[in-house]
Amino acid sequence: MWDYRNVVEELQCPACGETDDLLGRQNGEMIEVTCQSCDQQWERDPNAIPTCDRCDGDDMEGAVKAIVEKSRGSQLSIVATQVVYLCRVCDDRILSSYRIGRSPLMPDQLPTD
């Protein structure tokens, strides 16, 4: 029987999809990864396998999510991004849309003040 856990999943930048031009640097027990193509940075725990909190599956994909604040009036500005992991089963529709444009996902709730 084939054990898919023995296959190393190809690492890719959640912002631009780059798979080759990535630089990893050990930072304690974490690995700080920088995409040389778009300068996106994220931390990766080499021992952690993210799992879906809805289906308990581990078929996850990284995506960039925007952190927004009101800048002036009702205008929202992206002030930072973070990498989130989405389930390829439960979040298939969101991931399909994300893969097309690679624009950061908007937060679930926008600031009101």
PyMOL CGO cylinders between C-alpha atoms (Angstrom):
from pymol import cmd
from pymol.cgo import CYLINDER

trace = [
    CYLINDER, 0.00, 0.00, 0.00, 1.29, 3.46, -0.94, 0.3, 1, 1, 1, 1, 1, 1,
    CYLINDER, 1.29, 3.46, -0.94, 1.86, 5.82, 2.01, 0.3, 1, 1, 1, 1, 1, 1,
    CYLINDER, 1.86, 5.82, 2.01, 1.48, 9.38, 0.72, 0.3, 1, 1, 1, 1, 1, 1,
    CYLINDER, 1.48, 9.38, 0.72, 3.05, 10.78, 3.91, 0.3, 1, 1, 1, 1, 1, 1,
    CYLINDER, 3.05, 10.78, 3.91, 6.43, 9.56, 2.69, 0.3, 1, 1, 1, 1, 1, 1,
    CYLINDER, 6.43, 9.56, 2.69, 6.17, 11.84, -0.34, 0.3, 1, 1, 1, 1, 1, 1,
    CYLINDER, 6.17, 11.84, -0.34, 7.44, 15.38, 0.30, 0.3, 1, 1, 1, 1, 1, 1,
    CYLINDER, 7.44, 15.38, 0.30, 4.87, 17.85, -0.98, 0.3, 1, 1, 1, 1, 1, 1,
    CYLINDER, 4.87, 17.85, -0.98, 6.38, 20.49, -3.20, 0.3, 1, 1, 1, 1, 1, 1,
    CYLINDER, 6.38, 20.49, -3.20, 6.70, 23.77, -1.33, 0.3, 1, 1, 1, 1, 1, 1,
    CYLINDER, 6.70, 23.77, -1.33, 5.26, 26.78, -3.12, 0.3, 1, 1, 1, 1, 1, 1,
    CYLINDER, 5.26, 26.78, -3.12, 4.87, 30.46, -2.38, 0.3, 1, 1, 1, 1, 1, 1,
    CYLINDER, 4.87, 30.46, -2.38, 1.30, 31.13, -1.27, 0.3, 1, 1, 1, 1, 1, 1,
    CYLINDER, 1.30, 31.13, -1.27, 1.43, 34.60, -2.85, 0.3, 1, 1, 1, 1, 1, 1,
    CYLINDER, 1.43, 34.60, -2.85, 2.70, 33.92, -6.38, 0.3, 1, 1, 1, 1, 1, 1,
    CYLINDER, 2.70, 33.92, -6.38, 2.88, 30.13, -6.68, 0.3, 1, 1, 1, 1, 1, 1,
    CYLINDER, 2.88, 30.13, -6.68, 6.67, 30.05, -7.17, 0.3, 1, 1, 1, 1, 1, 1,
    CYLINDER, 6.67, 30.05, -7.17, 8.18, 26.63, -6.43, 0.3, 1, 1, 1, 1, 1, 1,
    CYLINDER, 8.18, 26.63, -6.43, 11.85, 27.02, -7.38, 0.3, 1, 1, 1, 1, 1, 1,
    CYLINDER, 11.85, 27.02, -7.38, 13.08, 30.42, -6.25, 0.3, 1, 1, 1, 1, 1, 1,
    CYLINDER, 13.08, 30.42, -6.25, 12.52, 29.93, -2.50, 0.3, 1, 1, 1, 1, 1, 1,
    CYLINDER, 12.52, 29.93, -2.50, 15.06, 30.53, 0.24, 0.3, 1, 1, 1, 1, 1, 1,
    CYLINDER, 15.06, 30.53, 0.24, 14.76, 28.82, 3.62, 0.3, 1, 1, 1, 1, 1, 1,
    CYLINDER, 14.76, 28.82, 3.62, 16.60, 29.81, 6.78, 0.3, 1, 1, 1, 1, 1, 1,
    CYLINDER, 16.60, 29.81, 6.78, 16.50, 27.96, 10.09, 0.3, 1, 1, 1, 1, 1, 1,
    CYLINDER, 16.50, 27.96, 10.09, 15.03, 30.12, 12.85, 0.3, 1, 1, 1, 1, 1, 1,
    CYLINDER, 15.03, 30.12, 12.85, 15.01, 28.00, 16.01, 0.3, 1, 1, 1, 1, 1, 1,
    CYLINDER, 15.01, 28.00, 16.01, 12.69, 25.08, 15.32, 0.3, 1, 1, 1, 1, 1, 1,
    CYLINDER, 12.69, 25.08, 15.32, 10.96, 26.95, 12.52, 0.3, 1, 1, 1, 1, 1, 1,
    CYLINDER, 10.96, 26.95, 12.52, 12.08, 27.59, 8.95, 0.3, 1, 1, 1, 1, 1, 1,
    CYLINDER, 12.08, 27.59, 8.95, 11.71, 31.14, 7.66, 0.3, 1, 1, 1, 1, 1, 1,
    CYLINDER, 11.71, 31.14, 7.66, 10.94, 30.92, 3.96, 0.3, 1, 1, 1, 1, 1, 1,
    CYLINDER, 10.94, 30.92, 3.96, 11.36, 33.85, 1.56, 0.3, 1, 1, 1, 1, 1, 1,
    CYLINDER, 11.36, 33.85, 1.56, 10.16, 33.83, -2.03, 0.3, 1, 1, 1, 1, 1, 1,
    CYLINDER, 10.16, 33.83, -2.03, 12.89, 35.40, -4.14, 0.3, 1, 1, 1, 1, 1, 1,
    CYLINDER, 12.89, 35.40, -4.14, 10.33, 36.24, -6.85, 0.3, 1, 1, 1, 1, 1, 1,
    CYLINDER, 10.33, 36.24, -6.85, 7.82, 38.31, -4.85, 0.3, 1, 1, 1, 1, 1, 1,
    CYLINDER, 7.82, 38.31, -4.85, 9.51, 38.79, -1.41, 0.3, 1, 1, 1, 1, 1, 1,
    CYLINDER, 9.51, 38.79, -1.41, 6.65, 37.05, 0.47, 0.3, 1, 1, 1, 1, 1, 1,
    CYLINDER, 6.65, 37.05, 0.47, 7.91, 35.67, 3.79, 0.3, 1, 1, 1, 1, 1, 1,
    CYLINDER, 7.91, 35.67, 3.79, 6.36, 33.04, 6.02, 0.3, 1, 1, 1, 1, 1, 1,
    CYLINDER, 6.36, 33.04, 6.02, 7.36, 30.61, 8.74, 0.3, 1, 1, 1, 1, 1, 1,
    CYLINDER, 7.36, 30.61, 8.74, 7.09, 26.90, 8.28, 0.3, 1, 1, 1, 1, 1, 1,
    CYLINDER, 7.09, 26.90, 8.28, 7.19, 24.27, 10.98, 0.3, 1, 1, 1, 1, 1, 1,
    CYLINDER, 7.19, 24.27, 10.98, 8.88, 21.31, 9.32, 0.3, 1, 1, 1, 1, 1, 1,
    CYLINDER, 8.88, 21.31, 9.32, 7.27, 18.92, 11.82, 0.3, 1, 1, 1, 1, 1, 1,
    CYLINDER, 7.27, 18.92, 11.82, 3.70, 20.20, 11.65, 0.3, 1, 1, 1, 1, 1, 1,
    CYLINDER, 3.70, 20.20, 11.65, 1.09, 18.87, 9.29, 0.3, 1, 1, 1, 1, 1, 1,
    CYLINDER, 1.09, 18.87, 9.29, -1.80, 21.34, 9.19, 0.3, 1, 1, 1, 1, 1, 1,
    CYLINDER, -1.80, 21.34, 9.19, -5.20, 19.72, 9.40, 0.3, 1, 1, 1, 1, 1, 1,
    CYLINDER, -5.20, 19.72, 9.40, -8.69, 20.93, 8.57, 0.3, 1, 1, 1, 1, 1, 1,
    CYLINDER, -8.69, 20.93, 8.57, -10.75, 21.82, 11.63, 0.3, 1, 1, 1, 1, 1, 1,
    CYLINDER, -10.75, 21.82, 11.63, -13.94, 20.75, 9.79, 0.3, 1, 1, 1, 1, 1, 1,
    CYLINDER, -13.94, 20.75, 9.79, -13.08, 17.39, 8.19, 0.3, 1, 1, 1, 1, 1, 1,
    CYLINDER, -13.08, 17.39, 8.19, -9.80, 16.55, 10.00, 0.3, 1, 1, 1, 1, 1, 1,
    CYLINDER, -9.80, 16.55, 10.00, -8.18, 16.03, 6.59, 0.3, 1, 1, 1, 1, 1, 1,
    CYLINDER, -8.18, 16.03, 6.59, -4.56, 16.98, 5.96, 0.3, 1, 1, 1, 1, 1, 1,
    CYLINDER, -4.56, 16.98, 5.96, -4.82, 17.85, 2.26, 0.3, 1, 1, 1, 1, 1, 1,
    CYLINDER, -4.82, 17.85, 2.26, -4.08, 21.53, 2.85, 0.3, 1, 1, 1, 1, 1, 1,
    CYLINDER, -4.08, 21.53, 2.85, -2.77, 24.36, 0.69, 0.3, 1, 1, 1, 1, 1, 1,
    CYLINDER, -2.77, 24.36, 0.69, -1.19, 27.64, 1.81, 0.3, 1, 1, 1, 1, 1, 1,
    CYLINDER, -1.19, 27.64, 1.81, -2.75, 30.94, 0.77, 0.3, 1, 1, 1, 1, 1, 1,
    CYLINDER, -2.75, 30.94, 0.77, -2.04, 34.57, 1.61, 0.3, 1, 1, 1, 1, 1, 1,
    CYLINDER, -2.04, 34.57, 1.61, -4.68, 36.40, 3.66, 0.3, 1, 1, 1, 1, 1, 1,
    CYLINDER, -4.68, 36.40, 3.66, -4.72, 40.19, 3.94, 0.3, 1, 1, 1, 1, 1, 1,
    CYLINDER, -4.72, 40.19, 3.94, -4.71, 42.07, 7.23, 0.3, 1, 1, 1, 1, 1, 1,
    CYLINDER, -4.71, 42.07, 7.23, -6.57, 45.32, 6.65, 0.3, 1, 1, 1, 1, 1, 1,
    CYLINDER, -6.57, 45.32, 6.65, -7.13, 48.56, 8.53, 0.3, 1, 1, 1, 1, 1, 1,
    CYLINDER, -7.13, 48.56, 8.53, -9.15, 51.67, 7.75, 0.3, 1, 1, 1, 1, 1, 1,
    CYLINDER, -9.15, 51.67, 7.75, -6.78, 54.27, 6.42, 0.3, 1, 1, 1, 1, 1, 1,
    CYLINDER, -6.78, 54.27, 6.42, -9.02, 57.22, 5.65, 0.3, 1, 1, 1, 1, 1, 1,
    CYLINDER, -9.02, 57.22, 5.65, -12.80, 57.53, 5.68, 0.3, 1, 1, 1, 1, 1, 1,
    CYLINDER, -12.80, 57.53, 5.68, -14.14, 54.21, 4.48, 0.3, 1, 1, 1, 1, 1, 1,
    CYLINDER, -14.14, 54.21, 4.48, -11.00, 53.26, 2.54, 0.3, 1, 1, 1, 1, 1, 1,
    CYLINDER, -11.00, 53.26, 2.54, -9.38, 49.98, 3.59, 0.3, 1, 1, 1, 1, 1, 1,
    CYLINDER, -9.38, 49.98, 3.59, -5.66, 49.37, 3.23, 0.3, 1, 1, 1, 1, 1, 1,
    CYLINDER, -5.66, 49.37, 3.23, -3.75, 46.10, 3.39, 0.3, 1, 1, 1, 1, 1, 1,
    CYLINDER, -3.75, 46.10, 3.39, -1.18, 46.62, 6.15, 0.3, 1, 1, 1, 1, 1, 1,
    CYLINDER, -1.18, 46.62, 6.15, 0.22, 43.07, 6.28, 0.3, 1, 1, 1, 1, 1, 1,
    CYLINDER, 0.22, 43.07, 6.28, -0.37, 39.55, 5.08, 0.3, 1, 1, 1, 1, 1, 1,
    CYLINDER, -0.37, 39.55, 5.08, -0.30, 36.18, 6.73, 0.3, 1, 1, 1, 1, 1, 1,
    CYLINDER, -0.30, 36.18, 6.73, -0.17, 32.65, 5.39, 0.3, 1, 1, 1, 1, 1, 1,
    CYLINDER, -0.17, 32.65, 5.39, -3.23, 30.53, 6.16, 0.3, 1, 1, 1, 1, 1, 1,
    CYLINDER, -3.23, 30.53, 6.16, -3.82, 26.90, 5.25, 0.3, 1, 1, 1, 1, 1, 1,
    CYLINDER, -3.82, 26.90, 5.25, -7.04, 25.96, 3.48, 0.3, 1, 1, 1, 1, 1, 1,
    CYLINDER, -7.04, 25.96, 3.48, -8.47, 22.49, 3.01, 0.3, 1, 1, 1, 1, 1, 1,
    CYLINDER, -8.47, 22.49, 3.01, -8.46, 21.33, -0.61, 0.3, 1, 1, 1, 1, 1, 1,
    CYLINDER, -8.46, 21.33, -0.61, -11.78, 19.54, 0.07, 0.3, 1, 1, 1, 1, 1, 1,
    CYLINDER, -11.78, 19.54, 0.07, -13.74, 21.95, 2.28, 0.3, 1, 1, 1, 1, 1, 1,
    CYLINDER, -13.74, 21.95, 2.28, -12.33, 25.17, 0.76, 0.3, 1, 1, 1, 1, 1, 1,
    CYLINDER, -12.33, 25.17, 0.76, -12.14, 24.01, -2.86, 0.3, 1, 1, 1, 1, 1, 1,
    CYLINDER, -12.14, 24.01, -2.86, -14.22, 26.92, -4.21, 0.3, 1, 1, 1, 1, 1, 1,
    CYLINDER, -14.22, 26.92, -4.21, -12.11, 29.55, -2.39, 0.3, 1, 1, 1, 1, 1, 1,
    CYLINDER, -12.11, 29.55, -2.39, -8.84, 27.88, -3.46, 0.3, 1, 1, 1, 1, 1, 1,
    CYLINDER, -8.84, 27.88, -3.46, -9.97, 27.62, -7.09, 0.3, 1, 1, 1, 1, 1, 1,
    CYLINDER, -9.97, 27.62, -7.09, -10.60, 31.37, -7.17, 0.3, 1, 1, 1, 1, 1, 1,
    CYLINDER, -10.60, 31.37, -7.17, -7.35, 32.11, -5.28, 0.3, 1, 1, 1, 1, 1, 1,
    CYLINDER, -7.35, 32.11, -5.28, -5.21, 30.07, -7.70, 0.3, 1, 1, 1, 1, 1, 1,
    CYLINDER, -5.21, 30.07, -7.70, -6.37, 32.17, -10.66, 0.3, 1, 1, 1, 1, 1, 1,
    CYLINDER, -6.37, 32.17, -10.66, -5.29, 35.60, -9.43, 0.3, 1, 1, 1, 1, 1, 1,
    CYLINDER, -5.29, 35.60, -9.43, -3.11, 34.90, -6.38, 0.3, 1, 1, 1, 1, 1, 1,
    CYLINDER, -3.11, 34.90, -6.38, -4.50, 38.08, -4.81, 0.3, 1, 1, 1, 1, 1, 1,
    CYLINDER, -4.50, 38.08, -4.81, -4.59, 37.99, -0.99, 0.3, 1, 1, 1, 1, 1, 1,
    CYLINDER, -4.59, 37.99, -0.99, -7.80, 36.64, 0.51, 0.3, 1, 1, 1, 1, 1, 1,
    CYLINDER, -7.80, 36.64, 0.51, -9.80, 39.26, 2.35, 0.3, 1, 1, 1, 1, 1, 1,
    CYLINDER, -9.80, 39.26, 2.35, -10.44, 38.83, 6.09, 0.3, 1, 1, 1, 1, 1, 1,
    CYLINDER, -10.44, 38.83, 6.09, -13.71, 37.26, 7.23, 0.3, 1, 1, 1, 1, 1, 1,
    CYLINDER, -13.71, 37.26, 7.23, -14.66, 40.51, 9.00, 0.3, 1, 1, 1, 1, 1, 1,
    CYLINDER, -14.66, 40.51, 9.00, -13.66, 43.98, 7.88, 0.3, 1, 1, 1, 1, 1, 1,
    CYLINDER, -13.66, 43.98, 7.88, -12.94, 46.79, 10.36, 0.3, 1, 1, 1, 1, 1, 1,
    CYLINDER, -12.94, 46.79, 10.36, -15.94, 49.03, 11.03, 0.3, 1, 1, 1, 1, 1, 1,
    CYLINDER, -15.94, 49.03, 11.03, -14.38, 51.85, 13.05, 0.3, 1, 1, 1, 1, 1, 1,
]
cmd.load_cgo(trace, "trace")
